[in-house]
Amino acid sequence: MKTIAIALNTFRESVRDRVLYNLVLFVLLLIIASVVMGRIAVGQERRIVIDVGLSAMTIFGVLISIFIGIGLVSKEIEKQTIALILAKPVRRSTFVLGKYLGLCLTLLVNIGVMAVAVMLALFYVSRDFSANQFSVWPGAFLIFLELAVVTAVALLFSCFSSPSLSALFTLLIFLIGRWSPDLNLLAEASPSFATRALCRALYHLLPNLANFNYINEIARGGAVPARMIIANAVYAGFYVLALLSASVLIFERRDFQ
């Protein structure tokens, strides 16, 4: 119950954040712009709406994950409220888990709103709902899984680093994770042993976020296979569990006196 209470309080704090409203508004404006561009590119309306809509969902979801995620713990430390919270019968693991779940709930709500906006834009350009248009929802779910991993990364860094460094490190890991297949190719093509070893280490240790990116396939009318959704959900679950365990371990060792 304490975890749920912390999660709901984190959700309320995130919703009250003006940056969050501005990001959602900007995403909606991008979706409207995609409709306009779709009208210019005759015959490509659906593809442009889905491509721009899901891409905007990813970009601003990552910004929310990073800039709110890094403050989940560091904000409480800066305000010196962390000692008051931990003085109550609240375990540190409960605090970390509640903060994480609260931001994930915020992301889930925002992705749901953005997905509905994309569906409405598709209805506007095509004047009907076809079955393949509902492939937006599996794509949105994969984006949520990706953001859940990014949020866990941001939370991990916020437990021991400054907000600016946490944002930088999280952004770098997101970019490297998106380029993960290229790391594997570079490891195979490089003549240097050190480069191959480094690329393989990064490929296996850092999250492979490219697995969650099905925007191009969906925009072209393809469907996300159910087995891929399940596999990515399991992968994200294990990775988030590992990151949260590391976050709790670090947080348990910190002294806030």
N, C-alpha and C positions, 0 to 999 in steps of 0.2 A: 504493500500500500504506500509506503514512503517513496518508493521508486516512482510510482504512478503520480504521486503528488508533486515530486520534483519535476517530472516530465511535463505535467500540465502547466506548472508555473513557468517552466522554460518556454513552452509553446506560447503562453500568453505574453511573455516578455518579447519573444521574437515577432509576434503579430503586431505588437505596439511599435516595433522599430520602423521608423519612416523609410529607411533604406529599403526595407522589404517591399513596402508599397510602391516605391519608385521603380524597383526592378520588375515587379509584376506589371505595372503600367507600361513600362518600356517594352516588355515582351508582347503585350497585347498590341502595342503600336507596330511592332515588327510584323506581327501576324497580319494586321491590316495592310501594311506595306506589301506583304507577300501576295495578298489578293490583288492589289493594284498591279504588281509586276506580272502576276499570272494573267491578268487581262491583256497586258502588252504582248506577252509570249503566248499567242493563241495556240491552244491545244496542249499546253504544258501547265495549265492552271493548277491541277491537283498536285503535280509533282513539286512545283515551286512552293505551294502552301505547306505541304508536309515537310519539305526540306528546310525551309526557313523556320517554320514553327518548331520542329523538333530540335533544330540546331540552336535556336534562341533558348529553348527550354534547357538544353544542356549548359550553354554558356552562363546563363544567369543563375541556374541551379548551382553550378560550381562556385560562382561568386558568393552566393548565399552560404554555401557549405563552408567556404574558406573564411569569409569575413565575420560571420556569426559564430562559426565553429571554433575559431581561435580565441573567441572571447568567452566561451562557455566556462572555462576555469580561470583564465587570466583576469577577467573582469571582476570575479568575486575576490581574487587576491588583491587587485588594485584598490577596490572599494573597502578592503579589510573586513569583508563580511564572511569570509570563509571560516575564520576562527569561531564566529558566532554560530554558523551553521553546524560545524563539526562538534561544537560544544554540546549540542543536542544529541539525543540518542539516534544519530544517523551515521551509518557506516560509510567509510570513504568510497567503497565500491558501489554502494547504493547511490551516492551523490553523483559519481561519474556516469553510471548507467542511466540514471534519471535525466541528466543533462543531455546525454547522447540521444535517448529516445524522444526527448522533447523537441530537439532540432529535426530529427527524422520525421516526426509528426508534422512539423511545419513544412518540410520539403514535400511530404506526401500531399498535403492540402494544396500547396501551390502548384505542384505538378498536375494534380487533378483539375484545378481551375484552368491551367494552361492547355491541357488536353481537350477540355470542353471547348475552349476558345478555338483551337485548331479544327475541331469537328464542325463548329459553327461556320468557320471560314470555308471549309470544304463544302458544306451545304450551300453556302452563298454562291460559290463559283460553279457548282454542278446542279444546284436546285433539287437534289435528291440525295439519299443516303444509300450507297452501295455497300455490299458486304466487305469489299476490300478496304473501304475507308476506315473500318473499325480496327485495322491493323495498327492504327495510331496508338491504341491502348497498350498492346504488348511492347511497342517501342518506348512508350512513356514509362512503363514498368521497368524496362531495362535501364532507362536513364535514372530512375529512382534507385535502383540497385547500385549503379555507378556512383551516384551522389552519396549513398550510404557508406560506401568505402571511403570516398574522399572526406566525408565528415569524420569518420573514425581516425583518419590520418591527421586531420586538423586538431582533433581532440587530443591525440597522442602528443603532438608537438606543444600544444598549449599547456600540458602538464609540467613541462620543464623548460620551455623556452619563452622568449619575449614575443609579443604579438606580431611585430614586424618580421622577425625571423621565422615564426611559425607560418605566417602567410606565404613567405617566400619558399620555404621548404615544401609546403603542401602544394603550391602551384607547380613547382619543379617536378614533384612526384606525379602530379596529374598529367603533365606534359610527357614525361618519360613513359608513364603507363599507357598513354594514347599511342606512343611510338614504339611500344613493346615489340611488335613483329619486326620492325626495322632493326631493333637491337639484335635480334636473333640472326637476321640476314647479315648484319655487319660482323657478327661473331664468326659466321661461316666464311665470309669473304676476306676478312682481314688477315694479312700475313704475319702480323705481330701477335706473339703469344700473350703478352700483357693485355692488349686490346681485346683479344678473344676472351680471356679470363674475366676481364672487367664487364664486358657486354653480357656474357653468360650469367655472371653473378647478378647483375641488375635485372636481367630477364627473368630469372627464377625467384628473386627475392621481392621485387617490387610488383604491385598489382598490375595485371594485364587488363587495362581498361578498354583496350580495343575490342575485347570480346563483347562489350555491352553496346557497341556502336552498330546499329542496323538501320541507320537513317537512310542511306542510299538505297538499300534493298526495299525498304518500305515505300520510299518515294517512287520507285520504279514499278510499284504494284505487287511486289513480292510479300510473302508472309513470313513471320518469324516462326521457325519450327518449335513445337512445344518442348522437344528434348533440349533445345538450346536455352530456352527460358528456364527450365528446371536446372540444367547444368550450371548456368550463370547464377541462379539463386543460391545453389549449394556452395559454389565458389565464393560468392560475396559473403554468405553466412559464415564460412570458416575464416575468411580473411578478416572480417569485422570482429569475430570472436577473438582472434589472435591479437588484433590491435587494441581492443578493449582490455584484454588481459594485461598487455604491456602497459597500457595507460594506468590501470588500477595499481599495478606493481610499482610504477614510478610515483604515483600520487600517494601511496601508502608510506613511502619513504621520505616524503617532503615534510619539513618542519615549518609550521606557520606561526610559531610563537614570536 
